[in-house]
Amino acid sequence: MRIFAILFPVLFIAVTFITISDAEAGRKGRMALYCQGDHLHYGSSNVFRSKRQAFKDAIESWASFTVFEYGSEWGHWRLSKNKKVNCKKGSEGWKCSIESTPCRRAKRGEKGKYR
């Protein structure tokens, strides 16, 4: 009986914590976004030894122009949609070109379009 008195509260707290964590994860997955319609922005990299470096440079190119044109809230590659990535290895190394539609998080009270 004593073990039940100890284990029940511990199990109750653990189940409650897991349920709350899952609810938070679900809410984060449904982030409201505003996107620039089908308007695409482009970025390209210089030549690098690794594909990863070339891809990172292309994202920086995409983000810098997007931020210049629309502001910092629009310059997040991970929030953009309609992504296309083209990386090729040439004789000198890797080069990437990317394109996607810029999106930003909806502000509090705005009704965005769910991704």
C-alpha positions as CSV (number, residue, x, y, z in Angstrom):
1,M,0.0,0.0,0.0
2,R,2.8,2.3,0.8
3,I,4.5,1.7,-2.6
4,F,1.2,2.6,-4.3
5,A,1.0,5.9,-2.3
6,I,4.5,6.8,-3.6
7,L,4.2,5.5,-7.2
8,F,0.8,6.9,-8.0
9,P,1.7,10.6,-7.7
10,V,5.0,10.0,-9.6
11,L,3.2,8.3,-12.4
12,F,0.5,10.9,-12.4
13,I,3.1,13.7,-12.7
14,A,4.9,11.9,-15.5
15,V,1.8,11.3,-17.6
16,T,0.7,14.9,-17.1
17,F,4.1,16.2,-18.2
18,I,4.1,14.0,-21.3
19,T,0.6,15.1,-22.3
20,I,1.5,18.8,-21.9
21,S,4.7,18.3,-23.9
22,D,2.8,16.7,-26.7
23,A,0.3,19.5,-26.8
24,E,3.0,22.1,-27.0
25,A,4.7,20.2,-29.8
26,G,1.4,20.0,-31.7
27,R,0.8,23.7,-31.3
28,K,4.3,24.6,-32.6
29,G,3.7,22.4,-35.7
30,R,0.7,24.5,-36.7
31,M,2.4,27.9,-36.9
32,A,0.4,30.5,-38.8
33,L,2.4,31.9,-41.7
34,Y,2.1,34.7,-44.2
35,C,3.8,34.0,-47.5
36,Q,4.5,36.1,-50.6
37,G,2.1,34.2,-52.8
38,D,4.0,32.3,-55.5
39,H,6.7,35.0,-55.6
40,L,10.1,33.2,-55.6
41,H,13.5,34.5,-54.3
42,Y,16.7,33.0,-55.5
43,G,20.1,32.5,-54.0
44,S,23.4,30.9,-55.2
45,S,26.7,30.0,-53.6
46,N,30.3,30.4,-54.5
47,V,32.3,27.2,-55.1
48,F,33.2,25.2,-51.9
49,R,34.9,22.0,-51.1
50,S,31.8,20.6,-49.4
51,K,28.1,20.5,-50.5
52,R,27.1,21.6,-47.0
53,Q,29.2,24.8,-47.2
54,A,27.8,25.5,-50.6
55,F,24.2,25.0,-49.4
56,K,24.8,27.2,-46.4
57,D,26.3,30.0,-48.6
58,A,23.3,29.8,-50.9
59,I,20.9,30.1,-48.0
60,E,22.8,33.2,-46.8
61,S,22.6,34.7,-50.3
62,W,18.8,34.0,-50.4
63,A,18.2,35.4,-46.9
64,S,20.3,38.5,-47.4
65,F,18.4,39.6,-50.5
66,T,15.0,38.7,-48.9
67,V,15.8,40.7,-45.8
68,F,17.0,43.6,-47.9
69,E,13.7,43.6,-49.9
70,Y,11.1,42.8,-47.2
71,G,12.8,43.1,-43.8
72,S,14.3,40.7,-41.3
73,E,11.1,38.9,-40.4
74,W,10.9,37.5,-44.0
75,G,14.5,36.2,-44.2
76,H,14.1,32.7,-42.7
77,W,14.8,29.9,-45.1
78,R,13.2,27.3,-42.8
79,L,9.9,29.2,-42.8
80,S,9.8,29.6,-46.6
81,K,7.8,27.3,-48.9
82,N,8.1,25.9,-52.4
83,K,11.8,25.2,-51.8
84,K,13.9,24.0,-54.7
85,V,17.6,23.1,-54.2
86,N,20.1,22.3,-56.9
87,C,23.7,21.4,-55.9
88,K,26.2,20.2,-58.4
89,K,29.8,19.2,-58.0
90,G,32.1,20.5,-60.7
91,S,35.9,20.2,-61.2
92,E,36.6,23.0,-58.7
93,G,34.0,21.9,-56.0
94,W,30.4,22.3,-55.0
95,K,28.0,25.0,-56.1
96,C,24.4,25.4,-55.1
97,S,21.4,27.4,-56.3
98,I,18.2,27.6,-54.4
99,E,14.8,29.2,-54.7
100,S,11.7,29.5,-52.5
101,T,8.8,31.7,-51.5
102,P,9.5,33.9,-48.5
103,C,7.2,33.5,-45.5
104,R,7.0,35.1,-42.1
105,R,5.3,34.2,-38.8
106,A,1.8,35.7,-38.4
107,K,1.7,38.3,-35.7
108,R,-0.4,38.0,-32.6
109,G,-4.0,38.5,-33.5
110,E,-3.5,38.1,-37.3
111,K,-5.0,35.1,-39.1
112,G,-2.3,33.6,-41.2
113,K,-2.4,30.8,-43.7
114,Y,-1.4,27.6,-42.1
115,R,1.5,25.9,-43.8
